[in-house]
């Protein structure tokens, strides 16, 4: 069990990845608990977690979170495809088909 901590940012949750036997985590009264989707981030980063803030993590919830993470990753990867072509002037032109490339 881990509780009574001062986790402020979602990125701070990744520091817990090495705690493979951590089964319960309480983030109540932590700044991170006010962030959208913090519970999903906890479940994604800590695949063996059983309870977050006193609520059980169900297999259905875990599956939904993993599916959402895979979908987001696929969308992010779509913007990375760039086509190089010879423009009318013979100068190579790059296009991403109107998609925004990640910075």
C-alpha positions in Angstrom: 0.0 0.0 0.0 1.3 3.5 -0.9 -0.4 6.6 0.4 0.1 9.9 2.1 2.2 11.2 -0.7 2.5 14.5 -2.7 2.2 13.4 -6.4 1.6 16.5 -8.4 1.9 15.6 -12.1 0.9 12.6 -14.3 4.6 12.2 -15.2 5.4 11.6 -11.6 3.3 8.4 -11.8 5.8 6.8 -14.2 8.4 6.8 -11.3 6.3 4.1 -9.7 6.7 1.6 -12.6 9.4 -0.3 -10.8 7.1 -1.1 -7.9 5.8 -4.3 -9.5 4.2 -5.7 -6.4 2.3 -2.5 -5.5 -1.3 -3.5 -5.3 -3.0 -0.5 -3.7 -2.4 3.2 -4.3 -4.1 6.1 -2.7 -3.8 9.5 -4.4 -6.7 11.1 -2.5 -5.8 14.7 -1.6 -2.9 14.8 -4.1 -2.8 17.4 -6.8 -2.6 14.7 -9.5 -6.0 13.4 -8.5 -7.6 16.6 -9.9 -6.1 15.9 -13.4 -8.4 14.3 -16.0 -7.7 10.6 -16.6 -5.3 10.3 -13.7 -6.8 6.9 -12.8 -6.3 5.6 -16.3 -2.7 6.7 -16.2 -2.2 4.9 -12.9 -3.7 1.6 -14.3 -1.6 2.0 -17.5 1.7 2.6 -15.7 1.1 0.0 -12.9 -0.3 -3.1 -14.7 -0.5 -5.1 -11.4 -2.4 -2.5 -9.4 -5.6 -3.8 -7.8 -7.0 -0.8 -6.1 -6.7 3.0 -6.7 -8.2 5.3 -4.2 -10.0 2.5 -2.5 -11.8 1.4 -5.7 -11.1 -1.9 -7.3 -9.6 -1.9 -10.8 -11.7 -4.4 -12.8 -10.5 -6.4 -15.7 -13.0 -4.6 -17.9 -11.6 -1.2 -16.8 -8.1 -2.4 -17.5 -9.0 -3.7 -20.9 -10.8 -0.4 -21.8 -7.8 1.7 -20.7 -5.4 -0.5 -22.7 -7.6 -0.3 -25.8 -7.7 3.5 -25.5 -4.0 3.8 -25.1 -3.4 1.6 -28.2 -5.9 3.7 -30.2 -4.2 7.0 -29.1 -0.8 5.6 -30.1 -2.0 4.5 -33.5 -3.5 8.0 -34.1 -0.2 9.6 -33.0 1.7 7.4 -35.4 -0.5 8.3 -38.3 0.8 11.8 -38.3 4.3 10.6 -38.8 4.0 9.4 -42.4 5.3 12.0 -44.8 5.3 11.5 -48.6 8.3 12.9 -50.5 7.5 13.8 -54.1 9.1 15.8 -56.9 7.1 19.0 -57.3 6.4 20.5 -60.6 9.6 22.5 -60.3 11.6 19.3 -59.7 12.2 20.3 -56.1 11.3 17.6 -53.5 8.1 18.5 -51.7 6.9 16.9 -48.5 3.3 16.5 -47.5 1.6 14.9 -44.5 -1.8 14.8 -46.2 -3.1 17.7 -44.1 -2.3 15.9 -40.8 -0.5 17.7 -38.0 2.9 16.3 -37.3 3.9 15.8 -33.7 6.4 18.4 -32.5 
